[in-house]
Amino acid sequence: MEDTSIHNHNKPTYFVFSTWWVLAILGTVVLCILYVANTSAKKTVHAVLRGFGVSVRRIPRVVKELQRKGFHFTGALIPIIYLIGLNWTTFLDQRGTSFLLFGITFCYFVWDFLRLYNTTVRRIYEERFGFLLRDKERNAFTGTLFYFIGATISVFCFSPPVAVAGILFLIVGDFMAALVGISIGKIKIGKKSLEGSVACFISCFIISLLIFWHVPLGEQLAFWGSLTATVTELLNPPWVDDNLSIPVISGIAMHLIAIRLGITIPEIEGVQPIS
């Protein structure tokens, strides 16, 4: 009898197709935003933002946030590599990708540690990437390190659709919350805004609906996962980096909701979850 395991492993699933659409749309939007923010004349950028209702006094901060957050969209490379590995390689499965991310995380930890305690490395980093740092990150570990930690935990602990959804919640939801909150946020909730939180929820919900559309009761996973990500972004304590908390906590929420409602989240064909 012919062994069909290899064929099944190389057969893309609905999850892959839907997630590629999410990433393709996301990439197009980000490229457009970065192009306008970085190559257009200052007056053009200001005119575009004013057209969206952004007040003049907020425009400089919005432009800076676009440039800083836009760079963080390179984090989408992790779910892209994960999808490619799951469906078109034999070594970048859930376990292999987890080990790869662990290695990347460790290397980045060493680099960030040297940035903090080695003057030469600090100078090089400040010259090349200083504009990406928040003030609080100049003498502390950067959010990028916590993003790698959160992505590693998500890939290792959760099924592929849940892990990818949680990572995209951080990349897109956090971006939308910051962009909308800084641009037009008026109703304050602590240091955040209601408008930013609504934008975070809507963007996360759309992404997760596209990922889970083929799953029975997938809208429940989408709703509760998006709500958890939004609440985590809104109420995240200052001593926990949201690059870590958003993907991990939203992933836990989707995993528990799936168990509670008896939802079966299909694995990638030919790939068994880590036990």
C-alpha positions as CSV (number, residue, x, y, z in Angstrom):
1,M,0.0,0.0,0.0
2,E,1.3,3.4,-0.9
3,D,2.5,5.6,2.0
4,T,0.5,8.8,1.8
5,S,2.0,10.6,4.8
6,I,4.5,12.5,2.6
7,H,1.7,13.6,0.2
8,N,-0.4,14.7,3.2
9,H,2.5,16.6,4.7
10,N,3.0,18.6,1.5
11,K,-0.7,19.3,1.0
12,P,-1.6,22.9,2.1
13,T,-4.7,23.2,4.3
14,Y,-7.5,25.7,4.5
15,F,-5.7,27.2,7.4
16,V,-2.6,27.9,5.3
17,F,-4.6,29.4,2.4
18,S,-6.6,31.7,4.7
19,T,-3.6,32.8,6.7
20,W,-1.6,33.6,3.5
21,W,-4.4,35.9,2.5
22,V,-4.2,37.6,5.9
23,L,-0.4,38.0,5.6
24,A,-0.7,39.2,2.0
25,I,-3.2,41.9,2.8
26,L,-1.3,42.9,5.9
27,G,2.0,43.2,3.9
28,T,0.4,45.3,1.3
29,V,-1.1,47.7,3.8
30,V,2.1,48.0,5.7
31,L,4.2,48.7,2.6
32,C,1.8,51.5,1.6
33,I,2.0,53.0,5.1
34,L,5.8,52.8,5.2
35,Y,6.1,54.2,1.7
36,V,4.0,57.2,2.5
37,A,5.6,57.8,5.9
38,N,9.2,57.5,4.7
39,T,9.4,58.7,1.1
40,S,6.7,61.3,0.8
41,A,7.4,65.0,1.4
42,K,6.6,66.2,4.9
43,K,3.7,68.3,3.7
44,T,2.2,65.3,1.8
45,V,2.3,63.1,4.9
46,H,0.8,65.9,7.0
47,A,-1.9,66.4,4.4
48,V,-2.8,62.7,4.4
49,L,-3.0,62.6,8.2
50,R,-5.1,65.7,8.3
51,G,-7.4,64.1,5.8
52,F,-8.0,61.3,8.3
53,G,-8.9,63.8,11.0
54,V,-5.6,63.8,12.9
55,S,-5.0,67.1,14.7
56,V,-1.9,69.2,13.8
57,R,-0.4,68.8,17.2
58,R,-0.6,65.0,17.1
59,I,0.9,64.6,13.6
60,P,4.7,64.5,14.6
61,R,4.0,61.8,17.1
62,V,1.9,59.8,14.7
63,V,4.6,59.9,12.0
64,K,7.2,58.8,14.5
65,E,4.9,55.9,15.7
66,L,4.3,54.9,12.0
67,Q,8.0,54.6,11.4
68,R,8.7,52.8,14.7
69,K,5.8,50.4,14.6
70,G,6.2,49.8,10.9
71,F,9.6,48.3,11.5
72,H,7.9,45.9,14.0
73,F,5.9,44.4,11.2
74,T,9.0,42.5,10.2
75,G,7.9,40.2,13.0
76,A,5.4,38.8,10.5
77,L,8.4,36.8,9.2
78,I,8.0,34.3,12.1
79,P,4.4,33.2,11.1
80,I,5.5,33.2,7.5
81,I,8.5,30.9,8.2
82,Y,6.3,28.8,10.4
83,L,3.7,28.3,7.6
84,I,6.4,27.5,5.0
85,G,8.1,25.0,7.4
86,L,4.9,23.2,8.4
87,N,3.7,22.6,4.8
88,W,6.8,22.5,2.6
89,T,9.7,21.2,4.7
90,T,10.3,18.1,6.9
91,F,12.3,19.8,9.6
92,L,10.5,23.1,10.4
93,D,7.5,21.5,12.0
94,Q,6.2,22.7,15.4
95,R,9.1,21.2,17.3
96,G,11.7,22.3,14.8
97,T,10.4,25.9,14.6
98,S,10.3,26.0,18.4
99,F,14.0,25.1,18.6
100,L,14.8,27.6,15.9
101,L,13.0,30.4,17.7
102,F,14.7,29.4,21.0
103,G,18.1,29.7,19.3
104,I,17.2,33.1,17.8
105,T,15.8,34.3,21.1
106,F,19.0,33.3,22.9
107,C,21.2,35.0,20.3
108,Y,19.1,38.2,20.6
109,F,19.3,38.0,24.4
110,V,23.1,38.0,24.1
111,W,23.1,40.9,21.7
112,D,20.7,42.9,23.9
113,F,22.8,42.2,27.0
114,L,25.9,43.4,25.2
115,R,24.0,46.5,24.1
116,L,23.3,47.3,27.8
117,Y,26.7,46.6,29.2
118,N,29.2,47.1,26.3
119,T,29.8,50.7,25.2
120,T,30.9,49.7,21.7
121,V,27.9,47.6,21.0
122,R,25.6,50.3,22.5
123,R,27.1,53.0,20.3
124,I,26.7,50.8,17.1
125,Y,23.1,50.0,18.1
126,E,22.2,53.6,18.9
127,E,23.6,54.8,15.5
128,R,21.7,52.3,13.5
129,F,18.6,51.5,15.4
130,G,18.3,54.2,18.1
131,F,15.2,55.7,16.5
132,L,13.3,52.4,17.1
133,L,13.8,52.5,20.9
134,R,11.4,53.9,23.4
135,D,13.0,56.0,26.2
136,K,12.3,53.2,28.7
137,E,14.2,50.7,26.5
138,R,17.5,52.6,26.3
139,N,18.6,51.1,29.6
140,A,16.5,47.9,29.6
141,F,15.9,44.9,27.4
142,T,14.0,45.9,24.2
143,G,10.5,44.8,23.3
144,T,12.0,42.7,20.5
145,L,13.5,40.3,22.9
146,F,10.1,39.8,24.6
147,Y,8.5,39.4,21.2
148,F,10.8,36.5,20.4
149,I,10.1,35.0,23.9
150,G,6.4,35.3,23.3
151,A,6.5,33.8,19.8
152,T,8.7,30.9,21.0
153,I,6.2,30.1,23.8
154,S,3.2,30.4,21.5
155,V,4.7,28.1,18.8
156,F,5.8,25.5,21.4
157,C,2.6,25.4,23.4
158,F,-0.3,26.0,21.0
159,S,-1.6,24.5,17.8
160,P,-0.4,26.3,14.7
161,P,-3.6,28.3,14.0
162,V,-3.8,29.5,17.6
163,A,0.0,30.4,17.7
164,V,-0.2,32.3,14.4
165,A,-3.4,34.1,15.5
166,G,-1.8,35.2,18.8
167,I,1.4,36.5,17.1
168,L,-0.7,38.4,14.6
169,F,-2.8,39.9,17.4
170,L,0.4,41.5,18.7
171,I,1.7,42.6,15.4
172,V,-1.5,44.1,14.0
173,G,-3.7,44.8,17.1
174,D,-1.0,46.6,19.1
175,F,-0.1,48.7,16.0
176,M,-3.8,49.7,15.4
177,A,-4.3,50.5,19.1
178,A,-1.3,52.8,19.1
179,L,-1.9,54.4,15.7
180,V,-5.6,55.1,16.3
181,G,-5.1,56.0,20.0
182,I,-2.4,58.5,19.2
183,S,-4.2,59.9,16.1
184,I,-7.8,60.4,17.2
185,G,-8.1,59.0,20.7
186,K,-10.1,61.2,23.0
187,I,-11.8,58.9,25.6
188,K,-9.0,58.0,28.0
189,I,-8.8,54.7,29.8
190,G,-5.8,55.1,32.0
191,K,-2.9,55.9,29.6
192,K,-4.7,54.2,26.6
193,S,-7.9,55.3,24.7
194,L,-11.2,53.7,24.0
195,E,-10.8,54.4,20.3
196,G,-7.4,52.6,20.2
197,S,-8.9,49.6,22.0
198,V,-11.8,49.4,19.6
199,A,-9.4,49.5,16.7
200,C,-7.3,46.7,18.3
201,F,-10.4,44.5,18.8
202,I,-11.8,45.0,15.3
203,S,-8.4,44.3,13.6
204,C,-7.8,41.2,15.7
205,F,-11.3,39.9,15.2
206,I,-11.0,40.2,11.4
207,I,-7.7,38.4,11.4
208,S,-8.9,35.6,13.6
209,L,-12.1,35.2,11.6
210,L,-10.0,34.7,8.5
211,I,-7.8,32.1,10.2
212,F,-10.6,30.2,11.9
213,W,-13.4,30.5,9.3
214,H,-13.2,26.8,8.5
215,V,-13.4,25.7,12.1
216,P,-16.9,24.9,13.7
217,L,-17.6,27.7,16.2
218,G,-14.5,29.4,14.9
219,E,-16.2,32.8,15.6
220,Q,-16.2,32.0,19.3
221,L,-12.4,31.5,19.1
222,A,-12.1,34.7,17.1
223,F,-14.2,36.7,19.5
224,W,-12.8,35.6,22.8
225,G,-9.2,35.6,21.5
226,S,-9.6,39.1,20.1
227,L,-11.3,40.3,23.3
228,T,-8.5,38.8,25.5
229,A,-5.8,40.4,23.3
230,T,-7.6,43.8,23.5
231,V,-8.0,43.7,27.3
232,T,-4.4,42.6,27.7
233,E,-3.1,45.5,25.6
234,L,-5.4,47.9,27.5
235,L,-4.7,46.7,31.0
236,N,-1.1,45.3,30.6
237,P,0.9,46.2,33.8
238,P,4.0,48.3,33.2
239,W,6.3,45.5,34.6
240,V,5.2,43.1,31.9
241,D,6.1,43.7,28.3
242,D,3.0,43.4,26.0
243,N,5.1,41.8,23.3
244,L,5.2,38.8,25.6
245,S,1.8,39.0,27.3
246,I,-0.5,39.6,24.3
247,P,0.3,36.4,22.2
248,V,0.7,34.2,25.2
249,I,-2.4,35.2,27.1
250,S,-4.6,35.4,24.0
251,G,-3.3,32.0,23.0
252,I,-4.2,30.5,26.4
253,A,-7.7,32.0,26.1
254,M,-8.3,30.5,22.7
255,H,-6.9,27.1,23.9
256,L,-9.2,27.1,26.9
257,I,-12.3,28.2,24.9
258,A,-11.6,25.4,22.5
259,I,-11.6,22.9,25.3
260,R,-14.6,24.4,27.0
261,L,-16.8,24.4,23.9
262,G,-15.4,21.1,22.5
263,I,-13.9,22.9,19.4
264,T,-11.5,20.8,17.5
265,I,-8.8,23.0,15.9
266,P,-7.4,21.1,12.9
267,E,-3.7,20.5,12.9
268,I,-1.6,20.9,9.8
269,E,-1.9,17.6,7.9
270,G,0.9,15.2,8.7
271,V,2.0,17.3,11.7
272,Q,1.4,16.1,15.3
273,P,1.4,18.6,18.2
274,I,4.2,18.4,20.7
275,S,3.2,16.3,23.6
